[in-house]
Amino acid sequence: MHDDDEPVGRVLGRRQALALLGVAGAALTAVGSGVAVAATPGAEGVAVGDCGVDCVARPEQVEGPYFVDENLNRSDIRTDPATGVASPGIPLVLGLSVLSIRDKRCVPLRDAVVDIWHCDANGVYSDIPSEGSAGKKFLRGLQVSDRGGRVRFTTVLPGWYRGRTVHIHIKVRTIGTDGKPYEFTSQLYFTDAFNAAYLAQPPYKAKGTPDTTNATDFIYRQGGDQLTLRPHRARHGYTADFTIALDLSDPTVGDDDSQGPGPGPGPGPGPTPPSGTPPTGIPPTRTPSTTPPTAPPTTT
């Protein structure tokens, strides 16, 4: 049993979102799993009427015991840097857009440090001694958001492990309006139908059928429907995009999320969380990827 995590923070519903922004009956336009932001090139922000309701949603969930601050600034996270060997799986190019809510406008958040990490096709996280993967750093990495608040990762679709539905962890680190470090941590999901389809293919099918779906996952039920990716088939694998907006004046969400895991979704002790102190202060110098990665080759 993986002692994963329990929800923190909150997800705002439609009425709460509109109340936060001080509007009623705003024209909301959502596209897929992301947010449609009708900004012109070079615009500083867009009025709330041009933003989807997800622009003000804060679907934060605790990080769980498998975050390791490797400081791996890279777009392609599939390989273990020590060996150059890529984790097998179906390629996924994941684009994330980070916005901040400022003066009732959605503003791209530049220079935010965005980490993602997830398990491999066998349900194993890298650099976790209890997983037998100490020293390995596959399927982990960070990018620093560009002037449009965008980052892009090339990875593979995650595997699964007992007690949890399929998910990808995400952490955004920046500076809040109070000048203190601001940290947002959550998880991204896929639909049960999508999971069932790709997990029946190699190399995932060797592990068998997952014991947990979105409908039975304790964490997913705490707002996971607002964190669900809708991948599109690409020439090689899939692509998916997702937008997250942050209220940088909200210390409840911005607090350090590394206090450790809460009780898992089932009985049994979990592994010891990885050691290490999360970074503080100004994020590292921005070195974002300037061009999207080319379509990755299919790995098996």
Secondary structure, 3 states (H helix, E strand, C coil): CCCCCCECCECCCHHHHHHHHCCCCCCCCEECCEECCCCCCCCCCEEHHHCCHHHHCCECECCCCCCCCCCCECCECCECCCCCCECCCCEEEEEEEEEEEECCEEEECCCCEEEEECCCCCCCCCCCHHHCCCCCCCCEEEEECCCCCEEEEEEECCCCCCCCCCCEEEEEEEECCCCCEEEEEEEEECCHHHHHHHHCCCCHHHHCCCCCCHHHCCCCCCCHHHCECCCEECCCCEEEEEEEEECCCCHHHHCCCCCCCCCCCCCCCCCCCCCCCCCCCCCCCCCCCCCCCCCCCCCC
